[in-house]
Amino acid sequence: MIKSVFDLDTFIKTHITQRQQSLLEQDLQNCSQIMEERINNKSVLVIGGAGTIGSSFIKAVLKFKPSSLYVFDINENGLTELTRDLRSSTEYHIPDNYKTYPINFGDRIFEKILRRAGRFDIVANFAAHKHVRSEKDEFSVEAMLENNVLKAKTLLDLLLEFPPERFFCVSTDKAANPVNLMGASKKLMEEVILAYSKFIPITTARFANVAFSNGSLLQGFMERLAKKQPLSAPSDVKRYFVSAEEAGQICLLSCVMGNSGEIFFPKLDAQTDTHTFAEIAGLFLNAHGLEANICNTEEEARQMPALAESYPVYFFESDTSGEKAYEEFFTAGEQVDLHTFKNLGVVKNAPTKDLPEIDAIFSKLKALFESTDYNKEDIVNLIKSIIPNFSHKETGKNLDQKM
C-alpha cells in the first residue's frame, strides 16, 4: 500500500542531489561576513517571489535581516502561501516593512509603487516563462519573449532612475548554446542585462533543474499519485538537479557576491550529478512502497489500474521540439572562473552589446509582433539572426500533446 508519510526533503537529498548538506554550504560560510554587510538593514525587492526559486531566494536573504522586503508576483495564492510559510517558521527574520503585491511587474501600478517606494538596495527578478512547453506556437512564443525579454528591458530602464546596489535576474542552463526558444529567450535576456551592467551592478545565474519545483515534471509525479493517475516520463533525457534551497542560495550568492556582468552556475559532475526522469519515477514509486508497472502506450497506462504494490507508468523517448540531449552551463568561447568559489563557477567578461544594439534588436522584435501574419518560423528565423549559435530543433510536437 502507499505509505501515509512521504518526506520530500529526505527523498531529494537521498535519491536526487545525493547530498545531505547544501552544495553551497561551504561557499555560504566563506562569504557570510561579506553577505551580512551587504544585506543587513538593506531594502529588498523581489519580482516573481512566489515561485519555487524566488521564494527560496527570499528565505535565503531573510536570514541576513534586511530592513524591508517587497514581493511581487501574479500568483496571488502563491503570495499568500509564501507569507503563511514565512510567518509559520522560526528561522526567518521578517522585516516590519514586508509587503506582497499580486501585480505584474510590467503593469502601470508596479511602476507607481516603485516610484512611491523609491530606490531599493537589492532587486531580484525571477518572473519568467521557464518551460519549453511554453513555445507551442507564435502566440505562446510572443508571450514568452514579452515576459522574459521585453519586460526585463522595461524594468531596467525604470531602475536606471533608481539604481540599486545590486540587480539579479535569473537565467537558465538552456541559455548556453540554446536549442529551444525558451533558452533563446533567456540568452536574449542575458544580452539585455549585460548591456545594462555598465550602468547598474548586475549578475545572473544559469543552473540545473530544481527538483520538485512548481510545475515541474517531478512535482507532477506527486499530483498524479494523489489523483491515482499514471506517471509518464522520458526515458532518454538526463538532467542535472539541485534542491529548491540550493537554487535560492545560488541566486543569493550570485546577486550579493558577484561582480557586474558575471554569470554564475553550479559546479556539478555529468557522471554523478545527472539522472533520467524515468529513473527518478522508479525511485519515487519505491519510496511509496510501489513498483513501476511499465506500459507500452499512454492509453494502456491510463487504463491500467493502480494495484496494492504496483503503479502504471509510461516511459518514452523524447520527440518534442526544443529538447536538448544534454545540459551545459557555459560555452567554449566563454571565460570561466572555477577557483573563486568552491561549488560555483563564474562566466567572466562575457561579450556585451551597447544599448543602441539592444534597441535595434527590440525594434525588430516589436516590428515582427506588430505584423498580422507572422508565424513561429518567422520568430525562429529572427532569433537565429540575433543569436548566431541558436540551433532550434523543431519536430512539430510539443509537451502539451503528452500526459
Number of C-alpha atoms within 10 A of each C-alpha: 10 16 9 6 8 12 8 14 14 13 15 21 16 12 15 20 22 15 14 11 11 17 23 20 13 14 18 19 10 13 14 14 11 12 19 16 12 18 20 16 15 17 20 24 24 23 25 26 28 29 21 23 26 25 27 23 25 25 22 20 25 21 15 20 18 23 18 20 24 19 23 24 23 17 16 15 11 18 22 14 12 22 16 11 12 17 13 10 9 8 11 17 17 20 15 10 11 13 13 20 20 18 18 18 23 15 10 10 13 17 15 11 11 17 14 9 10 13 18 21 20 23 23 26 21 25 25 23 20 19 14 18 22 19 23 17 15 17 15 15 22 21 15 22 24 20 20 27 22 21 19 23 21 12 15 19 13 14 20 12 11 16 20 19 16 22 26 24 24 25 29 24 22 28 27 22 23 26 21 23 30 26 24 28 29 28 23 23 25 27 21 25 27 27 22 23 19 14 12 21 23 28 29 29 28 23 25 21 18 20 23 21 16 14 12 14 17 21 13 16 21 17 13 14 16 9 9 14 21 25 29 25 23 17 16 16 19 19 18 25 22 26 25 22 21 23 28 23 25 29 30 23 24 26 28 24 15 20 17 24 25 21 27 28 25 25 17 19 9 14 8 10 16 19 19 15 20 22 17 17 23 17 18 22 21 15 18 16 15 21 20 21 19 18 20 11 13 19 11 15 22 18 12 17 15 19 13 11 15 18 24 24 28 23 21 17 10 15 15 19 21 22 21 19 11 12 21 20 23 21 12 8 8 14 14 18 13 15 10 10 18 16 17 21 21 27 21 17 15 16 12 18 14 13 14 10 13 18 13 11 18 16 12 14 18 14 10 17 17 10 8 7 8 13 15 17 12 13 19 20 13 15 22 15 12 14 17 9 14 22 17 21 16 16 11 10 14 19 17 10 8 10 13
